[in-house]
Amino acid sequence: MNNGQSLKILTYNIHKGFSVGNFRFVLHQIREAIETADVDLVFLQEIQGEHKLKNNRVSDWPSEAQFEFLADKMWPHYAYGKNAIYYSGHHGNAILSKYPIVEWENINVSNHRRASRSLLHAVIDIPESEEYVHTFCIHLGLRAPERRRQLQVLSHRIESHVPEQSPLIIAGDFNDWLGQAEKSLSHRLGLSEVFKSMTGKHAKTFPVWWPVLPVDRIYYRNLEPINCRVNDSAIWRKLSDHAALEAEFGFVT
């Protein structure tokens, strides 16, 4: 039963702040777009924590890290986990929150340093919820065997660190166009995917100019879905190569 309060979220692979083909730096426009969405939690993938070369070459590169720039005044709480680390900097996943983040941890699930992956787990104190809300921002690998291993790590993490009664959200870029994540997340852990629950199929999000692959997902447990939508309008298509997903949940009492 929904107690009348809701939690709005957005997940978005921002392509390190560049448009399709890396032709334009659009981080400022991305900030405007996600601010307009006015959600409570933002799950971001491919967000640049630091890049020394681009900092010198891109005229409107922010003076702070991209997650701090995007958080600005709307999301005072945030967590960032490095995925790929290289000579000039690093990028990874981030969670921006209007509510306090009680604790967070970045779990390394990489095969090698240059194309590393991680699971960002943040525990959030939301007044409307009787339990802490557990959140995961993820960006899984491109190869099926790699994804299966990463999903195993994610499953073990949830079973060992997330109470069965706690609200849980997993959002991000699954790179899972064949739907193999269902076995781990739905069958093993009892999670549901919001678009599949509400529309009967996963949302197609990539490439944004002609979405054919359902790679971005929002899974949930112990929450009640209220609505969901794909942000793939003309404004959003000028930004990243992925479409952004939004969802709203009610708290179960």
ABEGO torsion letter per residue (X at the ends): XBAGBBBBBBBBBAGGGBBBGGABBAAAAAAAAAAAAGBABBBBBGBBABBAAAAAABAABBABBAAAAAAEAABABBBBBBABBBAAEBBBBBBBBABBBABBBBBBABABAAABBBBBBBBBBBAABABBBBBBBBBBBABAAAAAAAAAAAAAAAAAABBAABBBBBBEBAGBAAGAAAAAAAAAAGBBBAAAAAAGBBBBAOBAABBABBABBBBBBGBBBABBBBBABAAAAABBABBBBBBBBBBBX
